[in-house]
Amino acid sequence: MVTLTGNTIYLRALEPEDLEFIYKLENNEAMWDVSNTQTPYSRFLIRQYLENAHQDIYEVKQLRLAICKIGSFEAVGLIDLFDFDPVNNRAGVGIIVQDTADRQKGFGGEALGLVIEYSFKKLQLHQLYANIDLANVASTMLFTNFDFELIGIKKDWNKRDNVYLDEAIYQLVNKY
């Protein structure tokens, strides 16, 4: 049986109560490089997004889940399936743990493991992929610990501070 509950965290659908958490996350300029964001988001836009977050992954081609500690409703991070392609049975996966105090505690790894199992068993995907900045050692280690393989480097892919940076693409093919 597939579940979205692990030993220390669980994954849940977004709720209207997540407005301030998402507002803080989306407007944290230090995170913009990871999310390829260039402008802030208003509470109004985030509220509209949350009102439509109930839509099925097959409709909107993405799924965003809150990462919560067992025993708490408060989110510590988000994990996304994006570019969902039901014809070719694949999706991209992205993850972020907001506060540095909550990082390196295994929350991201546990969330990724749950999403992999959900993606392969419930959604019956054939593969997942992740785009990772070459300098993001923590993300590289996280994904490679789950057997994601480096399949290529996108040269000069992202521009930051007038410098073009390479981005790696990692892939996990369904073993289930």
N, CA, C and O of each residue as an XYZ file, in Angstrom:
704
protein
N       0.844     -1.193      0.000
C       0.000      0.000      0.000
C       0.880      1.243      0.000
O       1.845      1.330      0.759
N       0.547      2.185     -0.841
C       1.309      3.425     -0.927
C       0.796      4.394      0.128
O      -0.411      4.520      0.334
N       1.701      5.061      0.779
C       1.332      6.054      1.775
C       2.242      7.265      1.614
O       3.345      7.163      1.077
N       1.778      8.378      2.075
C       2.590      9.591      2.037
C       3.039      9.964      3.442
O       3.248     11.137      3.753
N       3.184      8.936      4.292
C       3.654      9.138      5.657
C       4.916      8.323      5.877
O       4.970      7.128      5.586
N       5.928      9.003      6.401
C       7.181      8.339      6.712
C       7.365      8.200      8.208
O       6.395      8.181      8.965
N       8.621      8.103      8.632
C       8.926      7.958     10.053
C       8.908      9.284     10.801
O       8.477      9.345     11.952
N       9.380     10.352     10.143
C       9.456     11.649     10.830
C       8.644     12.737     10.142
O       8.405     13.794     10.727
N       8.217     12.490      8.906
C       7.438     13.499      8.162
C       6.288     12.825      7.438
O       6.249     11.605      7.276
N       5.352     13.664      7.008
C       4.297     13.211      6.108
C       4.092     14.290      5.056
O       4.458     15.448      5.260
N       3.517     13.909      3.953
C       3.225     14.834      2.865
C       1.718     15.029      2.804
O       0.954     14.071      2.922
N       1.301     16.263      2.622
C      -0.121     16.552      2.543
C      -0.396     17.568      1.439
O       0.498     18.279      0.981
N      -1.655     17.611      1.030
C      -2.089     18.604      0.050
C      -1.971     20.004      0.659
O      -2.013     20.176      1.877
N      -1.827     20.976     -0.203
C      -1.785     22.359      0.258
C      -3.153     22.789      0.765
O      -4.184     22.362      0.246
N      -3.148     23.630      1.774
C      -4.362     24.147      2.391
C      -4.318     25.672      2.412
O      -3.243     26.259      2.296
N      -5.485     26.325      2.561
C      -5.494     27.794      2.660
C      -4.593     28.313      3.782
O      -4.056     29.418      3.691
N      -4.428     27.512      4.841
C      -3.576     27.923      5.966
C      -2.103     27.996      5.601
O      -1.305     28.518      6.379
N      -1.727     27.486      4.439
C      -0.337     27.532      3.989
C       0.031     28.852      3.328
O       1.166     29.020      2.882
N      -0.899     29.781      3.256
C      -0.677     31.050      2.556
C       0.593     31.755      3.028
O       1.438     32.102      2.203
N       0.744     31.972      4.319
C       1.907     32.715      4.821
C       3.209     31.947      4.601
O       4.238     32.546      4.288
N       3.167     30.628      4.763
C       4.358     29.815      4.516
C       4.809     29.958      3.065
O       5.987     30.197      2.800
N       3.886     29.813      2.135
C       4.230     29.909      0.717
C       4.623     31.331      0.350
O       5.540     31.538     -0.445
N       3.933     32.313      0.927
C       4.278     33.718      0.679
C       5.733     33.983      1.092
O       6.493     34.601      0.346
N       6.103     33.518      2.265
C       7.476     33.701      2.770
C       8.484     32.970      1.874
O       9.537     33.516      1.546
N       8.161     31.755      1.488
C       9.054     30.954      0.654
C       9.226     31.569     -0.731
O      10.352     31.745     -1.196
N       8.128     31.891     -1.383
C       8.184     32.414     -2.754
C       8.814     33.806     -2.832
O       9.320     34.198     -3.884
N       8.787     34.545     -1.739
C       9.345     35.891     -1.741
C      10.715     35.989     -1.083
O      11.226     37.086     -0.859
N      11.300     34.855     -0.777
C      12.656     34.802     -0.239
C      13.623     34.840     -1.424
O      13.803     33.840     -2.119
N      14.228     35.976     -1.643
C      15.095     36.153     -2.815
C      16.267     35.177     -2.839
O      16.796     34.879     -3.910
N      16.675     34.683     -1.693
C      17.761     33.700     -1.662
C      17.342     32.389     -2.332
O      18.199     31.616     -2.758
N      16.053     32.134     -2.429
C      15.536     30.914     -3.055
C      15.236     31.097     -4.541
O      14.993     30.115     -5.243
N      15.249     32.313     -5.022
C      14.829     32.580     -6.400
C      15.702     31.877     -7.429
O      15.206     31.474     -8.481
N      16.969     31.725     -7.152
C      17.837     31.033     -8.109
C      17.408     29.584     -8.291
O      17.464     29.053     -9.401
N      16.985     28.952     -7.224
C      16.564     27.552     -7.280
C      15.255     27.407     -8.049
O      15.069     26.451     -8.802
N      14.354     28.362     -7.854
C      13.029     28.256     -8.471
C      12.911     29.031     -9.783
O      11.839     29.075    -10.386
N      14.002     29.634    -10.220
C      13.992     30.459    -11.436
C      12.923     31.546    -11.383
O      12.234     31.810    -12.368
N      12.801     32.162    -10.222
C      11.855     33.254    -10.009
C      12.599     34.578    -10.106
O      13.758     34.682     -9.705
N      11.922     35.584    -10.640
C      12.544     36.896    -10.755
C      11.716     38.006    -10.132
O      12.193     39.130     -9.977
N      10.478     37.695     -9.774
C       9.606     38.723     -9.207
C       8.886     38.166     -7.981
O       8.665     36.960     -7.872
N       8.524     39.058     -7.062
C       7.789     38.602     -5.881
C       6.345     38.232     -6.231
O       5.805     38.643     -7.258
N       5.746     37.446     -5.345
C       4.354     37.051     -5.488
C       3.517     37.745     -4.419
O       3.951     37.871     -3.274
N       2.339     38.188     -4.782
C       1.434     38.817     -3.819
C       0.653     37.744     -3.068
O       0.533     36.610     -3.531
N       0.131     38.109     -1.919
C      -0.735     37.200     -1.179
C      -1.979     36.871     -2.008
O      -2.491     35.753     -1.955
N      -2.455     37.849     -2.768
C      -3.616     37.638     -3.628
C      -3.361     36.513     -4.631
O      -4.198     35.623     -4.785
N      -2.216     36.545     -5.311
C      -1.904     35.500     -6.293
C      -1.724     34.142     -5.630
O      -2.168     33.126     -6.164
N      -1.080     34.118     -4.479
C      -0.878     32.858     -3.773
C      -2.218     32.312     -3.282
O      -2.450     31.104     -3.329
N      -3.100     33.193     -2.813
C      -4.432     32.764     -2.389
C      -5.179     32.130     -3.572
O      -5.822     31.092     -3.417
N      -5.092     32.752     -4.742
C      -5.735     32.184     -5.936
C      -5.137     30.825     -6.273
O      -5.859     29.886     -6.607
N      -3.827     30.728     -6.185
C      -3.147     29.457     -6.443
C      -3.661     28.380     -5.481
O      -3.976     27.265     -5.899
N      -3.743     28.722     -4.191
C      -4.196     27.756     -3.192
C      -5.648     27.346     -3.419
O      -6.020     26.205     -3.146
N      -6.462     28.261     -3.913
C      -7.861     27.938     -4.203
C      -7.977     26.899     -5.320
O      -8.971     26.177     -5.402
N      -6.967     26.828     -6.169
C      -6.984     25.877     -7.279
C      -6.043     24.698     -7.066
O      -5.902     23.854     -7.951
N      -5.401     24.630     -5.908
C      -4.409     23.585     -5.651
C      -5.030     22.192     -5.555
O      -4.316     21.190     -5.600
N      -6.338     22.127     -5.424
C      -7.034     20.843     -5.330
C      -7.143     20.136     -6.683
O      -7.518     18.965     -6.741
N      -6.820     20.837     -7.761
C      -6.983     20.244     -9.088
C      -6.086     19.026     -9.257
O      -4.985     18.959     -8.711
N      -6.575     18.083    -10.014
C      -5.915     16.813    -10.244
C      -4.620     16.992    -11.035
O      -4.534     17.860    -11.904
N      -3.620     16.176    -10.735
C      -2.335     16.232    -11.434
C      -2.514     16.027    -12.939
O      -1.734     16.554    -13.732
N      -3.528     15.269    -13.333
C      -3.767     15.033    -14.755
C      -4.321     16.283    -15.452
O      -4.184     16.427    -16.666
N      -4.944     17.182    -14.685
C      -5.460     18.443    -15.240
C      -4.367     19.493    -15.371
O      -4.183     20.087    -16.433
N      -3.645     19.713    -14.277
C      -2.711     20.836    -14.217
C      -1.262     20.442    -14.450
O      -0.388     21.307    -14.519
N      -0.997     19.150    -14.572
C       0.335     18.623    -14.901
C       1.375     18.910    -13.828
O       2.574     18.935    -14.105
N       0.906     19.126    -12.597
C       1.829     19.298    -11.482
C       1.128     18.937    -10.186
O      -0.100     18.921    -10.103
N       1.938     18.646     -9.175
C       1.429     18.338     -7.847
C       2.420     18.911     -6.843
O       3.606     18.582     -6.872
N       1.936     19.756     -5.970
C       2.778     20.344     -4.919
C       2.244     19.859     -3.586
O       1.056     19.996     -3.293
N       3.129     19.290     -2.778
C       2.768     18.770     -1.472
C       3.590     19.457     -0.383
O       4.766     19.767     -0.570
N       2.945     19.685      0.748
C       3.636     20.246      1.908
C       4.337     19.121      2.656
O       3.787     18.033      2.826
N       5.556     19.398      3.099
C       6.318     18.475      3.940
C       6.101     18.915      5.386
O       6.431     20.043      5.750
N       5.549     18.028      6.206
C       5.251     18.359      7.600
C       5.866     17.329      8.535
O       5.938     16.144      8.210
N       6.301     17.786      9.684
C       6.786     16.869     10.710
C       5.600     16.110     11.290
O       4.511     16.662     11.447
N       5.825     14.833     11.606
C       4.772     14.025     12.239
C       4.306     14.762     13.502
O       5.124     15.230     14.294
N       2.998     14.857     13.675
C       2.438     15.517     14.851
C       2.218     17.004     14.681
O       1.750     17.671     15.604
N       2.549     17.537     13.511
C       2.382     18.970     13.261
C       1.703     19.180     11.917
O       1.907     18.403     10.984
N       0.905     20.218     11.820
C       0.269     20.571     10.548
C       1.144     21.558      9.768
O       0.993     21.708      8.556
N       2.061     22.230     10.476
C       2.890     23.274      9.884
C       3.911     22.700      8.904
O       4.620     21.740      9.207
N       3.966     23.312      7.725
C       4.894     22.869      6.683
C       6.315     23.322      6.993
O       6.534     24.424      7.497
N       7.280     22.452      6.681
C       8.697     22.820      6.767
C       9.288     22.970      5.369
O      10.363     23.546      5.198
N       8.577     22.448      4.375
C       9.066     22.518      3.007
C       7.999     22.087      2.030
O       6.856     21.815      2.399
N       8.400     22.032      0.777
C       7.506     21.625     -0.303
C       8.233     20.644     -1.208
O       9.449     20.721     -1.379
N       7.479     19.727     -1.782
C       8.015     18.833     -2.801
C       7.030     18.853     -3.959
O       5.818     18.753     -3.763
N       7.560     18.981     -5.152
C       6.734     19.150     -6.342
C       7.008     18.078     -7.374
O       8.147     17.655     -7.572
N       5.950     17.650     -8.020
C       6.053     16.945     -9.294
C       5.607     17.967    -10.327
O       4.530     18.549    -10.198
N       6.419     18.191    -11.347
C       6.100     19.198    -12.365
C       6.366     18.613    -13.744
O       6.978     17.552    -13.872
N       5.907     19.303    -14.758
C       6.025     18.810    -16.141
C       5.533     17.371    -16.240
O       6.106     16.553    -16.959
N       4.467     17.077    -15.510
C       3.886     15.740    -15.514
C       3.439     15.388    -16.931
O       2.668     16.123    -17.547
N       3.920     14.279    -17.432
C       3.625     13.829    -18.794
C       3.036     12.424    -18.725
O       3.778     11.442    -18.710
N       1.689     12.319    -18.682
C       1.071     11.006    -18.546
C       1.191     10.137    -19.800
O       1.012      8.921    -19.722
N       1.484     10.727    -20.932
C       1.668      9.944    -22.154
C       2.988      9.187    -22.097
O       3.044      8.000    -22.418
N       4.039      9.871    -21.691
C       5.364      9.258    -21.613
C       5.712      8.795    -20.201
O       6.809      8.289    -19.962
N       4.785      8.967    -19.273
C       4.931      8.485    -17.894
C       6.181      9.005    -17.206
O       7.005      8.238    -16.709
N       6.304     10.332    -17.190
C       7.452     10.938    -16.507
C       7.049     12.267    -15.879
O       6.021     12.855    -16.216
N       7.886     12.716    -14.964
C       7.686     14.012    -14.310
C       9.013     14.487    -13.740
O       9.909     13.695    -13.446
N       9.112     15.805    -13.594
C      10.233     16.386    -12.876
C       9.900     16.432    -11.396
O       8.731     16.447    -11.013
N      10.918     16.453    -10.581
C      10.706     16.543     -9.139
C      11.620     17.624     -8.573
O      12.793     17.722     -8.935
N      11.063     18.426     -7.684
C      11.817     19.476     -7.016
C      11.452     19.494     -5.543
O      10.337     19.132     -5.168
N      12.380     19.909     -4.721
C      12.156     19.884     -3.278
C      12.866     21.070     -2.645
O      13.948     21.477     -3.068
N      12.219     21.611     -1.614
C      12.855     22.690     -0.860
C      12.407     22.603      0.597
O      11.222     22.437      0.887
N      13.361     22.717      1.495
C      13.097     22.848      2.921
C      13.437     24.293      3.251
O      14.563     24.745      3.039
N      12.448     25.010      3.774
C      12.560     26.466      3.872
C      13.658     26.957      4.820
O      14.575     27.654      4.387
N      13.578     26.609      6.076
C      14.509     27.158      7.061
C      15.775     26.317      7.149
O      15.720     25.088      7.142
N      16.912     26.993      7.231
C      18.181     26.280      7.324
C      18.226     25.391      8.570
O      18.899     24.361      8.564
N      17.524     25.772      9.629
C      17.502     24.970     10.862
C      16.830     23.612     10.642
O      17.080     22.668     11.393
N      15.981     23.509      9.618
C      15.290     22.247      9.331
C      16.007     21.414      8.275
O      15.563     20.313      7.950
N      17.098     21.922      7.744
C      17.850     21.185      6.729
C      18.841     20.235      7.390
O      19.186     20.391      8.561
N      19.288     19.258      6.625
C      20.248     18.252      7.091
C      19.690     17.417      8.245
O      20.444     16.898      9.067
N      18.355     17.292      8.297
C      17.715     16.478      9.334
C      17.000     15.265      8.742
O      16.340     14.510      9.456
N      17.139     15.090      7.436
C      16.526     13.934      6.794
C      15.129     14.158      6.259
O      14.551     13.251      5.660
N      14.562     15.352      6.460
C      13.201     15.615      5.988
C      13.119     15.537      4.463
O      12.190     14.941      3.917
N      14.082     16.135      3.785
C      14.088     16.118      2.323
C      14.233     14.716      1.776
O      13.548     14.347      0.822
N      15.113     13.931      2.364
C      15.319     12.563      1.911
C      14.085     11.702      2.116
O      13.709     10.914      1.248
N      13.466     11.862      3.267
C      12.264     11.076      3.530
C      11.143     11.485      2.573
O      10.419     10.632      2.060
N      11.001     12.789      2.335
C       9.975     13.280      1.400
C      10.237     12.760     -0.013
O       9.313     12.329     -0.702
N      11.493     12.802     -0.437
C      11.831     12.322     -1.779
C      11.524     10.829     -1.904
O      10.976     10.395     -2.917
N      11.868     10.051     -0.897
C      11.562      8.628     -0.931
C      10.072      8.360     -1.054
O       9.658      7.475     -1.802
N       9.258      9.126     -0.319
C       7.804      8.960     -0.390
C       7.268      9.335     -1.768
O       6.389      8.657     -2.300
N       7.796     10.410     -2.345
C       7.321     10.842     -3.672
C       7.747      9.863     -4.756
O       6.999      9.618     -5.702
N       8.934      9.308     -4.624
C       9.376      8.300     -5.601
C       8.422      7.106     -5.564
O       7.948      6.648     -6.603
N       8.147      6.608     -4.361
C       7.249      5.457     -4.235
C       5.853      5.798     -4.776
O       5.260      5.002     -5.504
N       5.339      6.956     -4.428
C       4.026      7.402     -4.909
C       4.015      7.516     -6.433
O       3.069      7.081     -7.089
N       5.062      8.100     -6.983
C       5.137      8.314     -8.436
C       5.173      6.999     -9.205
O       4.498      6.845    -10.222
N       5.954      6.067     -8.717
C       6.118      4.814     -9.439
C       4.978      3.825     -9.179
O       4.545      3.129    -10.097
N       4.499      3.760     -7.964
C       3.460      2.775     -7.652
C       2.051      3.302     -7.910
O       1.234      2.603     -8.509
N       1.756      4.514     -7.471
C       0.393      5.045     -7.603
C       0.164      5.683     -8.972
O      -0.831      5.391     -9.635
N       1.085      6.556     -9.397
C       0.929      7.225    -10.691
C       1.442      6.371    -11.847
O       1.197      6.677    -13.013
N       2.147      5.313    -11.517
C       2.713      4.377    -12.489
C       3.632      5.074    -13.500
O       3.616      4.764    -14.691
N       4.424      6.012    -13.001
C       5.389      6.682    -13.857
C       6.543      5.745    -14.187
O       6.859      4.831    -13.425
N       7.151      5.982    -15.309
C       8.315      5.214    -15.730
C       9.613      5.873    -15.269
O      10.611      5.196    -15.024
N       9.586      7.222    -15.153
C      10.812      7.900    -14.757
C      10.529      9.260    -14.126
O       9.503      9.895    -14.370
N      11.481      9.669    -13.310
C      11.512     10.993    -12.704
C      12.824     11.644    -13.080
O      13.816     10.961    -13.335
N      12.827     12.979    -13.116
C      14.077     13.689    -13.368
C      14.169     14.913    -12.470
O      13.164     15.412    -11.964
N      15.379     15.377    -12.286
C      15.632     16.564    -11.466
C      16.692     17.415    -12.154
O      17.689     16.904    -12.664
N      16.454     18.711    -12.156
C      17.417     19.694    -12.671
C      18.138     20.295    -11.474
O      17.501     20.865    -10.588
N      19.462     20.172    -11.439
C      20.218     20.606    -10.261
C      21.408     21.457    -10.687
O      22.201     21.062    -11.542
N      21.517     22.627    -10.075
C      22.663     23.496    -10.284
C      23.922     22.737     -9.868
O      23.930     22.087     -8.822
N      24.970     22.809    -10.662
C      26.195     22.062    -10.362
C      26.786     22.420     -9.005
O      27.459     21.593     -8.389
N      26.546     23.634     -8.532
C      27.096     24.052     -7.244
C      26.266     23.563     -6.060
O      26.695     23.698     -4.914
N      25.096     23.003     -6.312
C      24.208     22.571     -5.240
C      24.566     21.138     -4.822
O      23.920     20.172     -5.229
N      25.591     21.036     -4.016
C      26.127     19.741     -3.591
C      25.104     18.970     -2.754
O      24.978     17.755     -2.906
N      24.378     19.655     -1.879
C      23.402     18.971     -1.022
C      22.316     18.300     -1.861
O      21.946     17.157     -1.592
N      21.803     19.000     -2.874
C      20.769     18.400     -3.732
C      21.336     17.255     -4.559
O      20.680     16.229     -4.738
N      22.539     17.427     -5.055
C      23.169     16.352     -5.826
C      23.293     15.095     -4.967
O      22.976     13.996     -5.423
N      23.752     15.255     -3.734
C      23.893     14.101     -2.835
C      22.537     13.480     -2.527
O      22.401     12.256     -2.508
N      21.532     14.323     -2.285
C      20.201     13.818     -1.976
C      19.677     12.934     -3.097
O      19.247     11.806     -2.858
N      19.713     13.450     -4.323
C      19.144     12.700     -5.443
C      19.980     11.473     -5.802
O      19.423     10.427     -6.135
N      21.292     11.585     -5.741
C      22.115     10.411     -6.066
C      21.987      9.326     -4.996
O      22.176      8.147     -5.297
N      21.670      9.698     -3.760
C      21.413      8.699     -2.715
C      20.181      7.853     -3.037
O      20.029      6.749     -2.513
N      19.310      8.369     -3.892
C      18.123      7.630     -4.325
C      18.306      7.058     -5.731
O      17.334      6.735     -6.414
N      19.556      6.939     -6.147
C      19.932      6.309     -7.421
C      19.571      7.124     -8.656
O      19.513      6.570     -9.754
N      19.327      8.423     -8.509
C      19.208      9.277     -9.694
C      20.584      9.309    -10.349
O      21.598      9.455     -9.666
N      20.620      9.175    -11.648
C      21.881      9.169    -12.387
C      22.033     10.447    -13.203
O      21.078     10.945    -13.798
N      23.244     10.956    -13.212
C      23.569     12.106    -14.050
C      23.482     11.669    -15.507
O      24.177     10.744    -15.928
N      22.623     12.339    -16.274
C      22.485     11.967    -17.689
C      22.932     13.070    -18.634
O      22.995     12.866    -19.847
N      23.243     14.240    -18.083
C      23.720     15.296    -18.954
C      23.919     16.611    -18.218
O      23.436     16.817    -17.105
N      24.646     17.482    -18.886
C      24.898     18.831    -18.385
C      24.365     19.818    -19.422
O      24.716     19.762    -20.600
N      23.520     20.709    -18.956
C      23.006     21.772    -19.828
C      23.956     22.966    -19.667
O      23.981     23.619    -18.624
N      24.717     23.229    -20.696
C      25.752     24.268    -20.647
C      25.135     25.663    -20.645
O      24.171     25.935    -21.360
N      25.715     26.545    -19.822
C      25.289     27.945    -19.745
C      23.770     28.065    -19.620
O      23.166     28.925    -20.261
N      23.159     27.232    -18.820
C      21.709     27.103    -18.759
C      21.028     28.224    -17.986
O      19.983     28.720    -18.405
N      21.611     28.625    -16.864
C      20.997     29.649    -16.009
C      21.925     30.844    -15.857
O      23.125     30.693    -15.629
N      21.353     32.022    -15.987
C      22.130     33.259    -15.854
C      21.900     33.847    -14.466
O      20.767     34.134    -14.077
N      22.997     34.022    -13.726
C      22.938     34.624    -12.399
C      24.070     35.627    -12.270
O      25.236     35.310    -12.501
N      23.702     36.834    -11.898
C      24.694     37.902    -11.724
C      25.579     38.047    -12.959
O      26.798     38.184    -12.851
N      24.948     38.013    -14.131
C      25.623     38.168    -15.422
C      26.638     37.072    -15.733
O      27.556     37.266    -16.530
N      26.459     35.923    -15.095
C      27.304     34.761    -15.360
C      26.385     33.596    -15.725
O      25.371     33.365    -15.067
N      26.745     32.877    -16.762
C      25.968     31.710    -17.155
C      26.526     30.472    -16.451
O      27.731     30.224    -16.448
N      25.614     29.709    -15.858
C      26.004     28.538    -15.082
C      25.410     27.276    -15.705
O      24.323     27.297    -16.282
N      26.147     26.191    -15.574
C      25.681     24.904    -16.077
C      24.690     24.294    -15.087
O      24.735     24.562    -13.886
N      23.800     23.473    -15.624
C      22.832     22.764    -14.798
C      22.846     21.288    -15.191
O      22.861     20.946    -16.373
N      22.841     20.432    -14.189
C      22.849     18.992    -14.429
C      21.421     18.474    -14.461
O      20.532     19.019    -13.807
N      21.217     17.418    -15.229
C      19.934     16.728    -15.221
C      20.167     15.296    -14.758
O      21.003     14.572    -15.299
N      19.404     14.914    -13.746
C      19.485     13.586    -13.156
C      18.186     12.847    -13.440
O      17.114     13.450    -13.485
N      18.290     11.544    -13.629
C      17.139     10.742    -13.999
C      17.092      9.465    -13.156
O      18.117      8.856    -12.849
N      15.875      9.090    -12.799
C      15.632      7.824    -12.106
C      14.579      7.067    -12.906
O      13.458      7.543    -13.082
N      14.952      5.886    -13.387
C      14.020      5.045    -14.125
C      13.398      4.053    -13.142
O      14.092      3.486    -12.298
N      12.098      3.852    -13.260
C      11.321      3.008    -12.356
C      11.894      1.599    -12.253
O      12.079      0.908    -13.255
N      12.171      1.186    -11.001
C      12.679     -0.159    -10.735
C      11.599     -1.037    -10.107
O      11.816     -2.227     -9.878
N      10.460     -0.460     -9.835
C       9.389     -1.224     -9.147
C       8.669     -2.129    -10.123
O       7.745     -2.844     -9.736
